Amino acid sequence: MDNKECKELMDIIGSIKTCDGEAKQKALKYADSLVKPPRSMGKLEDIAASLSGITGCVKNTVSSKRVLVFCADNGVTDEGVASAPVSVTMMQAINMTKGITGMAALAKHFGADVTVVDVGIKAEYEGLVKKCDLAHADEGIVYRNIRKGTGNIAKEPAMTEAECIRAMLVGAECAMNIAGGSEFGDTILQGEDAHFKGKIDLVGIGEMGIGNTTTSTAVLCALTGVDPDSITGRGAGITDESFDKKKAVIKKALGLHGLGEVGCDSKQLDSSPEDRLGSIAGIVSKVGGLDIAAMCGAFIGAAAAGRAAVIDGYISAVAALLSVKLCPKVSGYLLPSHVSKEPGYLLAIKELGLNPYLDLNMGLGEGSGCVVAFSVIEAACAMMNNMATFEEGKIDDSYLEGIR
């Protein structure tokens, strides 16, 4: 691995602050003082507390909301594990910039920005859409292509460890430097209200890459030691024959790379941060994807920048789990949007210890669940900012003393 890039990533990881547990408790206590039965706003109260943990402020306002979509192709599609051709990755990346994919249409409706990042698209699209740098992300596709698709994990490593680290850095850079950012702990008001009202940036982490449910399942199996048969799903839809082949390919890849019965809840992830990075990069470089690596980096970058990182579906949840394995502090910055249809999602979200906000039977990916969740997160802010307390509403709340 490139020592310079490793150090750069380790510096970012080292800058992540522990979320403010005291602020979370203050937020929950304040929510209990609002004119309503205790805990009657359910998960909205949990969301409000999570935001307070990030900003250190009891009340928060969403200052920006953006979905980062990392696009890359996966060589394992050569094994016939996906129904769609590889060219769909490139075409959908372009369509996202036009606002006409599922996620992009929702983003347009809910007023969220979208940044599409090419970290490993195989097909060439010169002349079809503008290739941009991050500063001009809204003008086309951010071109940070590391290689034109990964290797076929059933026959060779997906990428080198250096390429994996580079993809993580790209993801971190995107999450840290997107437009509309506020500084960690930045507040709207000064003086006595400085720690009461804050602002928060929402960053949804999505993907586009044919074959990436296969690579995500391989990574999750390597992390947990779970048998692929129990968590492999049908992705975007495949025949029974292809489904059986998909499970066999994942098993073959895990065996080929010596990851069949590893399970990274063991000693190597209890060691130094450098050793953890080596273990994670080893897994992702062997059986993962450039999209997964970049998403992992994006969760880390969002946490380093003091931003709330919204998990989308299965692939996003696996990437989030990787980021937490690298740096447990990241977990405090994660907001789980919705339950994915993929069976492996339930394992990933359980490993993260999170409870998704929505169950809409969605399985699109792209960051689509993030966009819907943005509105729920804003609702949590509205609850905290606009509801009256019992005192303000001139209601005696003594009747609640026995049930609070």
FENNOR-V769414 format. One record per residue. RES is the residue in three letters. OMEGA is omega in whole degrees, 0 to 359 (* if undefined). NEAR is the number of other ideal C-beta (glycine too) atoms within 8 Angstrom. Layout:
res=RES omega=OMEGA near=NEAR
res=RES omega=OMEGA near=NEAR
//
This chain:
res=MET omega=178 near=9
res=ASP omega=184 near=8
res=ASN omega=180 near=6
res=LYS omega=181 near=6
res=GLU omega=176 near=12
res=CYS omega=180 near=12
res=LYS omega=179 near=8
res=GLU omega=179 near=9
res=LEU omega=179 near=15
res=MET omega=177 near=11
res=ASP omega=178 near=8
res=ILE omega=179 near=13
res=ILE omega=181 near=13
res=GLY omega=181 near=7
res=SER omega=183 near=7
res=ILE omega=181 near=12
res=LYS omega=175 near=7
res=THR omega=179 near=7
res=CYS omega=187 near=10
res=ASP omega=181 near=11
res=GLY omega=179 near=8
res=GLU omega=179 near=6
res=ALA omega=177 near=14
res=LYS omega=180 near=13
res=GLN omega=177 near=9
res=LYS omega=180 near=10
res=ALA omega=179 near=15
res=LEU omega=178 near=10
res=LYS omega=178 near=8
res=TYR omega=178 near=12
res=ALA omega=178 near=13
res=ASP omega=181 near=9
res=SER omega=181 near=9
res=LEU omega=188 near=13
res=VAL omega=183 near=9
res=LYS omega=173 near=7
res=PRO omega=181 near=5
res=PRO omega=176 near=8
res=ARG omega=183 near=7
res=SER omega=175 near=6
res=MET omega=169 near=11
res=GLY omega=185 near=7
res=LYS omega=177 near=9
res=LEU omega=178 near=11
res=GLU omega=177 near=13
res=ASP omega=179 near=9
res=ILE omega=180 near=13
res=ALA omega=180 near=15
res=ALA omega=178 near=13
res=SER omega=178 near=12
res=LEU omega=179 near=16
res=SER omega=177 near=17
res=GLY omega=181 near=14
res=ILE omega=185 near=14
res=THR omega=186 near=16
res=GLY omega=183 near=10
res=CYS omega=181 near=12
res=VAL omega=178 near=11
res=LYS omega=182 near=11
res=ASN omega=176 near=14
res=THR omega=178 near=11
res=VAL omega=182 near=13
res=SER omega=176 near=8
res=SER omega=177 near=12
res=LYS omega=185 near=11
res=ARG omega=174 near=15
res=VAL omega=172 near=17
res=LEU omega=180 near=16
res=VAL omega=181 near=16
res=PHE omega=187 near=17
res=CYS omega=180 near=18
res=ALA omega=177 near=18
res=ASP omega=185 near=16
res=ASN omega=183 near=16
res=GLY omega=181 near=13
res=VAL omega=176 near=16
res=THR omega=176 near=12
res=ASP omega=182 near=6
res=GLU omega=179 near=9
res=GLY omega=183 near=7
res=VAL omega=181 near=13
res=ALA omega=181 near=12
res=SER omega=184 near=8
res=ALA omega=176 near=6
res=PRO omega=182 near=5
res=VAL omega=183 near=11
res=SER omega=181 near=7
res=VAL omega=178 near=9
res=THR omega=181 near=16
res=MET omega=183 near=13
res=MET omega=179 near=8
res=GLN omega=175 near=12
res=ALA omega=178 near=17
res=ILE omega=181 near=12
res=ASN omega=177 near=10
res=MET omega=179 near=16
res=THR omega=178 near=12
res=LYS omega=179 near=7
res=GLY omega=187 near=10
res=ILE omega=171 near=7
res=THR omega=180 near=10
res=GLY omega=180 near=8
res=MET omega=184 near=18
res=ALA omega=178 near=15
res=ALA omega=177 near=10
res=LEU omega=180 near=12
res=ALA omega=179 near=14
res=LYS omega=181 near=8
res=HIS omega=185 near=6
res=PHE omega=176 near=11
res=GLY omega=178 near=6
res=ALA omega=176 near=12
res=ASP omega=181 near=11
res=VAL omega=173 near=14
res=THR omega=180 near=14
res=VAL omega=185 near=14
res=VAL omega=176 near=15
res=ASP omega=175 near=14
res=VAL omega=181 near=17
res=GLY omega=177 near=18
res=ILE omega=184 near=15
res=LYS omega=184 near=9
res=ALA omega=177 near=9
res=GLU omega=181 near=3
res=TYR omega=177 near=11
res=GLU omega=179 near=5
res=GLY omega=180 near=3
res=LEU omega=179 near=5
res=VAL omega=181 near=9
res=LYS omega=172 near=6
res=LYS omega=189 near=8
res=CYS omega=166 near=12
res=ASP omega=186 near=7
res=LEU omega=181 near=11
res=ALA omega=180 near=5
res=HIS omega=187 near=8
res=ALA omega=184 near=12
res=ASP omega=182 near=6
res=GLU omega=182 near=6
res=GLY omega=178 near=10
res=ILE omega=176 near=15
res=VAL omega=187 near=13
res=TYR omega=176 near=8
res=ARG omega=184 near=8
res=ASN omega=181 near=9
res=ILE omega=172 near=11
res=ARG omega=184 near=9
res=LYS omega=182 near=7
res=GLY omega=181 near=11
res=THR omega=174 near=16
res=GLY omega=178 near=9
res=ASN omega=187 near=10
res=ILE omega=177 near=20
res=ALA omega=183 near=9
res=LYS omega=185 near=6
res=GLU omega=176 near=7
res=PRO omega=179 near=9
res=ALA omega=185 near=17
res=MET omega=173 near=15
res=THR omega=177 near=7
res=GLU omega=178 near=11
res=ALA omega=178 near=9
res=GLU omega=178 near=12
res=CYS omega=179 near=15
res=ILE omega=180 near=15
res=ARG omega=179 near=11
res=ALA omega=177 near=16
res=MET omega=179 near=15
res=LEU omega=177 near=12
res=VAL omega=179 near=14
res=GLY omega=180 near=21
res=ALA omega=180 near=15
res=GLU omega=181 near=11
res=CYS omega=182 near=16
res=ALA omega=182 near=20
res=MET omega=191 near=12
res=ASN omega=178 near=7
res=ILE omega=183 near=15
res=ALA omega=173 near=8
res=GLY omega=186 near=8
res=GLY omega=171 near=11
res=SER omega=181 near=9
res=GLU omega=179 near=6
res=PHE omega=178 near=6
res=GLY omega=180 near=8
res=ASP omega=184 near=9
res=THR omega=180 near=13
res=ILE omega=184 near=6
res=LEU omega=177 near=8
res=GLN omega=178 near=5
res=GLY omega=187 near=5
res=GLU omega=180 near=4
res=ASP omega=188 near=9
res=ALA omega=180 near=8
res=HIS omega=181 near=9
res=PHE omega=181 near=9
res=LYS omega=182 near=12
res=GLY omega=176 near=16
res=LYS omega=187 near=12
res=ILE omega=173 near=15
res=ASP omega=176 near=16
res=LEU omega=178 near=15
res=VAL omega=175 near=15
res=GLY omega=183 near=17
res=ILE omega=182 near=21
res=GLY omega=185 near=16
res=GLU omega=170 near=19
res=MET omega=180 near=14
res=GLY omega=179 near=15
res=ILE omega=179 near=13
res=GLY omega=187 near=14
res=ASN omega=170 near=14
res=THR omega=176 near=13
res=THR omega=180 near=16
res=THR omega=179 near=17
res=SER omega=179 near=15
res=THR omega=177 near=14
res=ALA omega=179 near=16
res=VAL omega=182 near=15
res=LEU omega=176 near=15
res=CYS omega=179 near=15
res=ALA omega=180 near=15
res=LEU omega=190 near=14
res=THR omega=184 near=11
res=GLY omega=181 near=9
res=VAL omega=178 near=10
res=ASP omega=181 near=6
res=PRO omega=181 near=13
res=ASP omega=186 near=6
res=SER omega=184 near=7
res=ILE omega=180 near=13
res=THR omega=178 near=12
res=GLY omega=185 near=11
res=ARG omega=177 near=6
res=GLY omega=181 near=12
res=ALA omega=179 near=10
res=GLY omega=180 near=5
res=ILE omega=179 near=11
res=THR omega=177 near=6
res=ASP omega=180 near=5
res=GLU omega=179 near=6
res=SER omega=179 near=12
res=PHE omega=177 near=11
res=ASP omega=179 near=8
res=LYS omega=180 near=11
res=LYS omega=179 near=13
res=LYS omega=180 near=11
res=ALA omega=180 near=8
res=VAL omega=179 near=14
res=ILE omega=178 near=14
res=LYS omega=180 near=10
res=LYS omega=181 near=9
res=ALA omega=180 near=15
res=LEU omega=178 near=14
res=GLY omega=181 near=9
res=LEU omega=185 near=9
res=HIS omega=176 near=10
res=GLY omega=183 near=6
res=LEU omega=188 near=13
res=GLY omega=183 near=7
res=GLU omega=187 near=4
res=VAL omega=184 near=10
res=GLY omega=187 near=10
res=CYS omega=171 near=13
res=ASP omega=188 near=7
res=SER omega=194 near=8
res=LYS omega=186 near=5
res=GLN omega=179 near=10
res=LEU omega=174 near=10
res=ASP omega=184 near=5
res=SER omega=184 near=7
res=SER omega=177 near=5
res=PRO omega=179 near=10
res=GLU omega=178 near=8
res=ASP omega=178 near=9
res=ARG omega=178 near=13
res=LEU omega=178 near=14
res=GLY omega=180 near=11
res=SER omega=181 near=12
res=ILE omega=179 near=13
res=ALA omega=178 near=13
res=GLY omega=179 near=9
res=ILE omega=185 near=15
res=VAL omega=180 near=16
res=SER omega=181 near=13
res=LYS omega=187 near=13
res=VAL omega=183 near=14
res=GLY omega=181 near=15
res=GLY omega=178 near=16
res=LEU omega=177 near=18
res=ASP omega=180 near=16
res=ILE omega=179 near=18
res=ALA omega=180 near=16
res=ALA omega=178 near=17
res=MET omega=175 near=16
res=CYS omega=178 near=17
res=GLY omega=180 near=18
res=ALA omega=176 near=18
res=PHE omega=178 near=19
res=ILE omega=180 near=20
res=GLY omega=178 near=15
res=ALA omega=179 near=15
res=ALA omega=180 near=16
res=ALA omega=180 near=13
res=ALA omega=180 near=11
res=GLY omega=181 near=13
res=ARG omega=176 near=14
res=ALA omega=181 near=14
res=ALA omega=184 near=16
res=VAL omega=179 near=16
res=ILE omega=176 near=16
res=ASP omega=183 near=19
res=GLY omega=189 near=18
res=TYR omega=184 near=15
res=ILE omega=178 near=15
res=SER omega=180 near=16
res=ALA omega=177 near=16
res=VAL omega=178 near=14
res=ALA omega=177 near=15
res=ALA omega=179 near=18
res=LEU omega=176 near=13
res=LEU omega=182 near=14
res=SER omega=179 near=14
res=VAL omega=175 near=13
res=LYS omega=177 near=11
res=LEU omega=183 near=13
res=CYS omega=182 near=11
res=PRO omega=180 near=5
res=LYS omega=182 near=10
res=VAL omega=186 near=16
res=SER omega=180 near=9
res=GLY omega=182 near=11
res=TYR omega=186 near=13
res=LEU omega=175 near=14
res=LEU omega=184 near=13
res=PRO omega=188 near=13
res=SER omega=188 near=15
res=HIS omega=177 near=15
res=VAL omega=178 near=10
res=SER omega=177 near=12
res=LYS omega=182 near=9
res=GLU omega=183 near=11
res=PRO omega=180 near=9
res=GLY omega=181 near=15
res=TYR omega=183 near=13
res=LEU omega=177 near=8
res=LEU omega=182 near=12
res=ALA omega=183 near=14
res=ILE omega=175 near=14
res=LYS omega=178 near=7
res=GLU omega=179 near=9
res=LEU omega=181 near=14
res=GLY omega=184 near=5
res=LEU omega=180 near=8
res=ASN omega=184 near=7
res=PRO omega=183 near=10
res=TYR omega=189 near=11
res=LEU omega=172 near=11
res=ASP omega=185 near=6
res=LEU omega=182 near=8
res=ASN omega=181 near=5
res=MET omega=177 near=10
res=GLY omega=184 near=10
res=LEU omega=189 near=9
res=GLY omega=179 near=14
res=GLU omega=189 near=16
res=GLY omega=184 near=17
res=SER omega=179 near=15
res=GLY omega=179 near=15
res=CYS omega=184 near=18
res=VAL omega=178 near=14
res=VAL omega=181 near=14
res=ALA omega=178 near=15
res=PHE omega=182 near=15
res=SER omega=177 near=8
res=VAL omega=178 near=13
res=ILE omega=177 near=15
res=GLU omega=177 near=9
res=ALA omega=177 near=9
res=ALA omega=177 near=14
res=CYS omega=180 near=15
res=ALA omega=178 near=8
res=MET omega=183 near=14
res=MET omega=186 near=15
res=ASN omega=192 near=9
res=ASN omega=179 near=5
res=MET omega=176 near=9
res=ALA omega=170 near=7
res=THR omega=177 near=10
res=PHE omega=180 near=11
res=GLU omega=180 near=6
res=GLU omega=179 near=7
res=GLY omega=178 near=8
res=LYS omega=178 near=4
res=ILE omega=177 near=6
res=ASP omega=184 near=5
res=ASP omega=182 near=8
res=SER omega=180 near=5
res=TYR omega=181 near=5
res=LEU omega=187 near=9
res=GLU omega=183 near=7
res=GLY omega=184 near=4
res=ILE omega=179 near=5
res=ARG omega=* near=6
//
